[in-house]
Amino acid sequence: MTIGGLDPITGAGVYSDVKTMSMLKVLPLAVATCIVLQNSSGVKGVRALSGDDVSEQLKCVLEDCRPSAIKISVVYNEDVISKVLPLIPDDTPIVLDPVIRSWDGYKLITDGALKMLEDELIPRTLVVTPNALEASQLTGVAVKDLNSAKEAAKRLSDLGARNVVIKGGHLSSSDRAYDLLYSEGEFYVFDKPKVYGERYHGLGCAFAASLTSFIAHGFDVVKSVELASKFTGYALRGAYRLKGSALISNPLQLYFKSLDVVNVLDSMIEALTIVESTRELVELTPEVGMNIAMTLLNPETLEDICGIEGRLRPIRGFLRASGHVKFGGSEHLGNLLLEVNKVWPTIRACINIRYSDEALNAIKSLGLRASSFDRRKEPPNIKAVEGQSMKWGAREALRGLKEPPDVIYDLGDVGKEPMIRILGENAVDVVRKAVKIAGKVKELKNTS
């Protein structure tokens, strides 16, 4: 069950919690405490429901079923807490996300309700999950790094919270984001890369709702926090933008990613069909063979990138695939795509062709944007690590670019064949670019 505010853009609050809980295969139950008038530009106001309105919703639910776990977030006023708390069964685990202010600073709890939250609600909770700013206000400790977060966690524990998680998106001490758990006198730290330069709406909700879901499934607190931290990473990576300044966290990211598998496979199979029926592409085949690769949305590892096992090689005048289309099927292009997609998310596919001056001239004649890197300048420590060369090359080629490139090429090095890599939105897109380049190469040869 989730008890909290209604957000009309569904980026936070009860609507977001329902998405999260559904994703994690628990049946969501929802009780609204207020309507938060907000969008991705910020909060405009709050319309609070009465304590009776909220308690009647809860009674309706409890007549039908008993929640395995309850998440409580925006309570707004004392009336809600006083009417709701006595109705919750004593042995039901509560995850309290103590929302005090919105991301843009709007106050979402009255002073009286905040005092009541500290005195009556926190002692009833299994886990309390403030962010650094909320922990600072609740404890008087200026939470700015791990050490101060640990001190604040101890003070929250002194208020009666059995387990405390201080969410680390606001900690500024390093390039890592830390979720700190204090449980039974022990500290546990869960870290992940920190994302700078953006405001996010609803990440805290995704964390607390997923934590509640994992507890409902029967995981212990430590494991639930670990899984919730990972889940929140997916919600962050799938965030989308409306018209305002804040990105909207997306707890449905994994669902959309799973749907994208079909789109990627369809594009790859169509692209492969074009390649295997286009004789002109044989002339563009590198010595190491040709491959096509396409990423899922927001790729993280090579397993998110579909390629062709064994690559494409000439057989009787046409290119033929040596193996199957599969995820994890192209390490070379996959590593390059992982880096390019971080900077230009619309670039999701790549095909490699043989380097030649004629091909480069054809690329320029077609008005395609080309960038390059020099493999001779690759640092020894990069060369020594498997899979890092293409990532380094991509970063070098993208440095300073204002627009996404259509092509990244290099002139090779000792034992490394020169190569052109064509980039695009999907596998069919890059193959069609390759076909145009092949046609232009032929045209330029005939006119020279």
C-alpha positions as CSV (number, residue, x, y, z in Angstrom):
1,M,0.0,0.0,0.0
2,T,1.0,3.6,-0.7
3,I,-0.3,6.5,1.3
4,G,0.6,9.9,-0.1
5,G,-0.1,12.8,-2.4
6,L,-1.5,12.8,-6.0
7,D,0.8,14.2,-8.7
8,P,-1.1,15.1,-11.9
9,I,2.0,14.4,-14.1
10,T,2.4,11.0,-12.3
11,G,6.1,11.6,-11.7
12,A,5.9,11.3,-8.0
13,G,3.6,10.4,-5.2
14,V,0.9,7.7,-5.2
15,Y,0.7,7.4,-9.0
16,S,4.4,6.9,-9.3
17,D,4.3,4.4,-6.5
18,V,1.6,2.4,-8.3
19,K,3.8,2.1,-11.3
20,T,6.8,1.0,-9.2
21,M,4.8,-1.6,-7.3
22,S,3.3,-3.0,-10.4
23,M,6.7,-3.3,-12.0
24,L,7.9,-5.3,-9.0
25,K,5.0,-7.7,-9.1
26,V,3.1,-6.6,-6.0
27,L,-0.6,-5.6,-6.1
28,P,-0.7,-1.8,-5.4
29,L,-3.2,-0.3,-3.0
30,A,-3.4,3.5,-2.9
31,V,-4.7,6.0,-0.4
32,A,-4.6,9.7,-1.2
33,T,-3.8,12.3,1.4
34,C,-3.8,15.4,-0.8
35,I,-3.6,16.7,-4.3
36,V,-0.2,18.3,-5.0
37,L,-0.7,20.9,-7.8
38,Q,2.6,20.5,-9.7
39,N,4.4,19.8,-12.9
40,S,8.0,19.5,-14.0
41,S,8.4,23.3,-13.3
42,G,7.5,22.9,-9.6
43,V,4.7,22.9,-7.1
44,K,1.9,25.4,-7.4
45,G,-0.1,24.5,-4.3
46,V,-1.6,21.7,-2.2
47,R,-5.2,20.7,-1.7
48,A,-5.3,18.6,1.5
49,L,-8.0,16.0,2.1
50,S,-9.4,15.8,5.6
51,G,-8.3,13.1,8.0
52,D,-11.7,11.5,7.7
53,D,-11.5,11.4,3.9
54,V,-8.1,9.6,4.2
55,S,-9.1,7.2,6.9
56,E,-12.3,6.2,5.0
57,Q,-10.2,5.3,2.1
58,L,-8.0,3.2,4.3
59,K,-10.9,1.5,5.9
60,C,-12.3,0.5,2.5
61,V,-9.0,-1.2,1.7
62,L,-8.7,-3.0,5.0
63,E,-12.2,-4.4,4.6
64,D,-10.9,-6.2,1.5
65,C,-7.4,-7.2,2.2
66,R,-4.4,-6.7,4.5
67,P,-1.3,-4.9,3.1
68,S,2.0,-6.8,3.3
69,A,3.8,-3.5,3.7
70,I,2.9,0.2,3.6
71,K,4.7,3.2,2.3
72,I,3.8,6.6,3.8
73,S,5.0,9.8,2.2
74,V,3.2,13.1,2.1
75,V,0.9,13.3,5.1
76,Y,0.7,17.1,5.0
77,N,-1.2,17.8,8.3
78,E,-1.8,16.4,11.8
79,D,-5.4,15.4,11.1
80,V,-4.2,12.8,8.6
81,I,-1.7,11.3,10.9
82,S,-4.0,11.2,13.9
83,K,-6.8,9.5,11.9
84,V,-4.7,7.1,9.9
85,L,-2.0,5.8,12.2
86,P,-4.5,4.0,14.7
87,L,-6.0,2.1,11.7
88,I,-2.7,0.5,10.6
89,P,-2.2,-3.0,12.1
90,D,0.7,-2.9,14.6
91,D,2.6,-5.7,12.8
92,T,2.5,-4.2,9.3
93,P,5.9,-3.0,8.1
94,I,5.9,0.7,7.4
95,V,8.4,2.5,5.1
96,L,8.3,6.2,5.9
97,D,9.5,8.6,3.2
98,P,9.4,11.8,5.2
99,V,8.6,14.3,2.5
100,I,9.2,17.8,3.9
101,R,9.7,19.9,0.8
102,S,9.4,19.4,-3.0
103,W,12.5,19.4,-5.2
104,D,11.8,23.1,-5.9
105,G,11.5,24.0,-2.2
106,Y,7.7,24.0,-1.7
107,K,6.7,23.0,1.9
108,L,4.7,19.8,1.9
109,I,4.1,19.3,5.6
110,T,2.8,21.6,8.3
111,D,4.9,22.3,11.4
112,G,2.5,20.4,13.6
113,A,2.5,17.4,11.3
114,L,6.3,17.4,11.2
115,K,6.4,17.3,15.0
116,M,3.8,14.5,15.0
117,L,5.8,12.6,12.4
118,E,8.9,12.7,14.6
119,D,7.1,11.8,17.8
120,E,4.5,9.2,16.7
121,L,5.1,8.1,13.1
122,I,8.9,7.5,13.0
123,P,8.8,5.2,16.1
124,R,6.2,3.0,14.2
125,T,8.3,2.6,11.1
126,L,10.4,-0.3,10.0
127,V,12.5,1.9,7.7
128,V,12.7,5.7,7.4
129,T,14.1,7.0,4.1
130,P,15.0,10.7,4.2
131,N,17.3,12.3,1.6
132,A,20.2,14.4,2.9
133,L,18.2,17.6,3.1
134,E,15.3,15.9,5.0
135,A,17.7,14.2,7.3
136,S,19.4,17.5,8.1
137,Q,16.1,19.1,9.1
138,L,14.9,16.1,11.1
139,T,18.2,15.8,13.1
140,G,19.9,19.2,13.1
141,V,23.0,17.6,11.5
142,A,24.2,19.3,8.3
143,V,24.3,16.2,6.1
144,K,26.9,16.8,3.3
145,D,29.0,13.6,3.2
146,L,29.1,10.0,4.5
147,N,30.4,10.9,7.9
148,S,27.7,13.5,8.6
149,A,25.1,11.1,7.1
150,K,26.1,8.4,9.6
151,E,25.7,10.9,12.5
152,A,22.2,11.9,11.3
153,A,21.2,8.2,10.9
154,K,22.2,7.5,14.5
155,R,20.1,10.5,15.6
156,L,17.1,9.3,13.6
157,S,17.5,5.9,15.2
158,D,17.4,7.6,18.6
159,L,14.0,8.9,17.6
160,G,12.8,5.3,17.4
161,A,13.4,4.4,13.7
162,R,14.5,0.7,13.6
163,N,16.3,1.2,10.3
164,V,17.4,4.4,8.6
165,V,18.3,5.0,5.0
166,I,19.7,8.3,4.0
167,K,19.5,8.6,0.2
168,G,22.7,10.0,-1.3
169,G,21.7,12.0,-4.3
170,H,22.3,15.2,-2.5
171,L,25.7,14.2,-0.9
172,S,28.5,16.2,-2.6
173,S,31.6,14.6,-1.4
174,S,32.6,12.6,-4.5
175,D,31.5,11.4,-8.0
176,R,29.6,8.6,-6.4
177,A,26.0,8.7,-5.0
178,Y,25.7,6.8,-1.8
179,D,22.6,5.3,-0.2
180,L,23.5,4.8,3.5
181,L,21.6,2.2,5.6
182,Y,21.9,2.1,9.4
183,S,20.5,-1.2,10.7
184,E,20.9,-2.9,14.1
185,G,24.0,-0.8,14.9
186,E,25.7,-1.5,11.5
187,F,26.3,0.8,8.5
188,Y,25.8,-0.4,4.9
189,V,26.8,1.7,1.9
190,F,25.4,1.2,-1.5
191,D,27.1,3.4,-4.2
192,K,26.5,4.1,-7.8
193,P,27.7,6.8,-10.3
194,K,26.5,10.3,-9.5
195,V,24.6,12.2,-12.1
196,Y,25.3,16.0,-12.2
197,G,23.6,18.9,-13.8
198,E,20.0,17.8,-13.6
199,R,17.1,18.1,-11.2
200,Y,15.0,14.9,-10.9
201,H,11.4,14.6,-9.9
202,G,10.2,11.4,-8.2
203,L,13.4,9.5,-7.6
204,G,12.9,9.4,-3.8
205,C,9.4,8.0,-4.4
206,A,10.8,5.3,-6.7
207,F,13.3,4.3,-4.0
208,A,10.9,4.1,-1.1
209,A,8.1,2.4,-3.2
210,S,10.5,-0.2,-4.5
211,L,11.9,-0.7,-1.0
212,T,8.4,-1.3,0.3
213,S,7.7,-3.7,-2.6
214,F,10.8,-5.8,-1.8
215,I,9.9,-5.9,1.9
216,A,6.4,-7.1,0.8
217,H,8.1,-9.9,-1.1
218,G,9.8,-11.0,2.1
219,F,13.3,-9.8,1.6
220,D,15.1,-8.5,4.7
221,V,15.9,-4.8,5.1
222,V,19.5,-5.0,3.9
223,K,18.7,-6.9,0.7
224,S,15.6,-4.7,0.1
225,V,17.7,-1.5,0.3
226,E,20.3,-3.0,-2.0
227,L,17.6,-3.9,-4.6
228,A,15.8,-0.6,-4.2
229,S,19.0,1.3,-4.8
230,K,19.5,-0.6,-8.1
231,F,15.9,-0.1,-9.1
232,T,16.2,3.6,-8.6
233,G,19.2,3.6,-10.9
234,Y,17.0,2.3,-13.7
235,A,14.3,4.9,-12.9
236,L,17.0,7.6,-13.2
237,R,18.4,6.3,-16.5
238,G,15.0,6.1,-18.0
239,A,14.0,9.7,-16.9
240,Y,12.2,11.8,-19.5
241,R,11.6,15.5,-19.9
242,L,8.4,17.5,-20.3
243,K,8.5,21.3,-20.6
244,G,9.9,22.1,-17.2
245,S,13.3,22.1,-15.7
246,A,13.1,18.8,-13.8
247,L,13.5,15.4,-15.4
248,I,10.7,12.9,-14.5
249,S,12.0,9.7,-13.0
250,N,10.6,6.6,-14.8
251,P,10.0,3.5,-12.8
252,L,8.7,1.8,-15.9
253,Q,12.1,1.9,-17.5
254,L,12.7,-1.8,-17.3
255,Y,9.3,-2.5,-18.9
256,F,10.0,-0.1,-21.8
257,K,13.4,-1.7,-22.2
258,S,11.8,-5.2,-22.4
259,L,9.4,-4.0,-25.1
260,D,12.4,-2.5,-27.0
261,V,13.9,-6.0,-27.4
262,V,11.3,-6.7,-30.2
263,N,12.0,-3.4,-31.9
264,V,15.8,-4.0,-31.9
265,L,15.5,-7.5,-33.2
266,D,13.0,-6.4,-36.0
267,S,15.4,-3.6,-37.1
268,M,18.4,-5.9,-37.0
269,I,16.7,-8.6,-39.1
270,E,15.5,-6.1,-41.7
271,A,19.0,-4.6,-41.8
272,L,20.6,-8.0,-42.2
273,T,18.2,-8.7,-45.1
274,I,19.3,-5.5,-46.9
275,V,23.0,-6.3,-46.4
276,E,22.7,-9.9,-47.6
277,S,20.9,-8.8,-50.8
278,T,23.1,-5.8,-51.7
279,R,26.1,-6.9,-53.8
280,E,27.8,-3.5,-53.6
281,L,28.5,-3.8,-49.9
282,V,31.0,-6.6,-50.5
283,E,33.4,-3.9,-51.7
284,L,33.2,-2.2,-48.3
285,T,33.9,-5.3,-46.2
286,P,36.9,-4.9,-43.9
287,E,39.5,-7.8,-43.6
288,V,38.1,-8.6,-40.1
289,G,34.6,-8.8,-41.4
290,M,31.5,-6.5,-41.1
291,N,29.1,-6.3,-38.3
292,I,25.9,-4.5,-37.4
293,A,25.0,-3.5,-33.8
294,M,22.0,-1.8,-32.2
295,T,21.4,-1.0,-28.5
296,L,18.4,-1.2,-26.3
297,L,17.1,2.0,-24.8
298,N,19.6,3.3,-22.2
299,P,22.2,0.5,-22.6
300,E,24.4,-0.4,-19.7
301,T,26.4,-3.4,-20.8
302,L,27.3,-5.4,-23.9
303,E,24.3,-7.6,-23.2
304,D,22.1,-4.6,-24.0
305,I,23.6,-4.5,-27.5
306,C,22.4,-6.8,-30.3
307,G,24.9,-7.9,-33.0
308,I,25.8,-10.7,-35.3
309,E,27.8,-13.7,-34.1
310,G,30.9,-14.2,-36.2
311,R,30.2,-11.1,-38.3
312,L,29.4,-10.8,-42.0
313,R,31.8,-12.1,-44.7
314,P,31.7,-12.4,-48.5
315,I,30.5,-15.7,-49.9
316,R,29.9,-16.1,-53.7
317,G,29.6,-12.3,-54.2
318,F,27.3,-11.5,-51.3
319,L,27.8,-10.9,-47.6
320,R,26.5,-13.7,-45.4
321,A,26.2,-13.8,-41.6
322,S,28.4,-16.4,-39.9
323,G,26.1,-16.7,-36.9
324,H,22.9,-15.6,-35.3
325,V,21.6,-12.2,-34.5
326,K,21.9,-12.1,-30.7
327,F,22.4,-9.7,-27.7
328,G,26.0,-9.5,-26.7
329,G,27.0,-10.4,-30.3
330,S,29.4,-7.5,-31.0
331,E,32.0,-6.5,-28.5
332,H,33.9,-4.1,-30.9
333,L,31.0,-2.0,-32.0
334,G,29.2,-2.6,-28.7
335,N,31.8,-0.8,-26.7
336,L,31.9,2.1,-29.1
337,L,28.1,2.4,-29.0
338,L,28.0,2.4,-25.2
339,E,30.1,5.5,-25.1
340,V,28.5,7.3,-28.0
341,N,25.0,6.7,-26.7
342,K,25.9,8.3,-23.4
343,V,26.5,11.6,-25.2
344,W,24.0,11.2,-28.1
345,P,21.1,8.9,-26.9
346,T,19.5,9.0,-30.4
347,I,22.5,7.1,-31.8
348,R,21.7,3.5,-31.2
349,A,23.2,1.6,-34.1
350,C,26.5,1.1,-35.9
351,I,28.0,-0.8,-38.9
352,N,31.7,-1.0,-39.7
353,I,33.1,-0.8,-43.2
354,R,36.6,-0.9,-44.7
355,Y,38.5,2.3,-44.5
356,S,39.6,3.8,-47.8
357,D,40.2,7.4,-49.1
358,E,37.4,6.7,-51.6
359,A,35.0,5.8,-48.9
360,L,35.9,8.9,-46.9
361,N,35.4,11.1,-49.9
362,A,32.1,9.5,-50.6
363,I,31.0,10.2,-46.9
364,K,32.0,13.9,-47.3
365,S,30.2,14.1,-50.7
366,L,27.0,12.8,-49.1
367,G,27.2,15.6,-46.5
368,L,27.6,13.1,-43.6
369,R,29.4,14.4,-40.5
370,A,32.6,12.5,-39.8
371,S,34.9,12.5,-36.8
372,S,38.0,10.5,-36.0
373,F,40.5,9.4,-33.4
374,D,44.2,8.4,-33.6
375,R,44.9,4.9,-32.3
376,R,48.6,5.7,-32.2
377,K,47.8,8.0,-29.3
378,E,46.0,5.4,-27.2
379,P,47.5,5.3,-23.7
380,P,49.2,2.0,-22.8
381,N,47.0,1.6,-19.7
382,I,43.9,1.7,-22.0
383,K,45.4,-0.8,-24.5
384,A,46.2,-3.2,-21.6
385,V,42.5,-3.5,-20.7
386,E,40.3,-5.7,-22.9
387,G,37.4,-3.7,-24.4
388,Q,38.6,-0.2,-23.5
389,S,40.1,0.8,-26.8
390,M,36.8,1.5,-28.5
391,K,35.5,3.3,-25.5
392,W,38.6,5.5,-25.5
393,G,38.4,6.1,-29.2
394,A,34.7,7.1,-29.0
395,R,35.4,9.6,-26.3
396,E,38.3,11.1,-28.3
397,A,36.2,11.3,-31.5
398,L,33.2,12.9,-29.6
399,R,35.3,15.5,-27.8
400,G,34.1,19.0,-28.6
401,L,31.4,18.0,-31.1
402,K,28.3,20.1,-31.2
403,E,26.2,17.7,-33.3
404,P,26.1,13.9,-33.4
405,P,28.4,12.4,-35.9
406,D,27.3,10.1,-38.7
407,V,30.7,8.4,-38.9
408,I,33.7,7.7,-36.6
409,Y,36.8,6.5,-38.3
410,D,40.5,5.8,-37.5
411,L,43.6,5.1,-39.6
412,G,44.6,2.1,-37.6
413,D,47.8,1.2,-35.8
414,V,50.3,-1.7,-35.7
415,G,48.2,-4.8,-36.0
416,K,45.0,-2.8,-36.1
417,E,43.1,-2.4,-39.4
418,P,41.9,1.1,-40.3
419,M,38.1,1.3,-39.9
420,I,35.1,3.4,-40.7
421,R,32.0,3.1,-38.4
422,I,28.7,4.4,-39.6
423,L,26.3,5.6,-36.8
424,G,22.6,6.1,-36.8
425,E,19.2,5.8,-35.1
426,N,18.7,2.1,-35.8
427,A,20.2,-0.8,-37.7
428,V,18.2,-0.2,-40.9
429,D,19.3,3.5,-40.8
430,V,23.0,2.6,-40.7
431,V,22.7,0.0,-43.4
432,R,21.0,2.4,-45.7
433,K,23.8,4.9,-45.1
434,A,26.3,2.2,-46.0
435,V,24.4,1.4,-49.2
436,K,24.5,5.1,-50.1
437,I,28.2,5.3,-49.4
438,A,28.8,2.2,-51.6
439,G,26.8,3.8,-54.4
440,K,28.7,7.1,-54.1
441,V,32.1,5.3,-54.1
442,K,31.1,3.6,-57.3
443,E,29.9,6.9,-58.8
444,L,33.1,8.8,-57.8
445,K,35.3,6.0,-59.4
446,N,33.3,6.2,-62.7
447,T,33.8,10.0,-62.9
448,S,37.5,10.1,-62.0
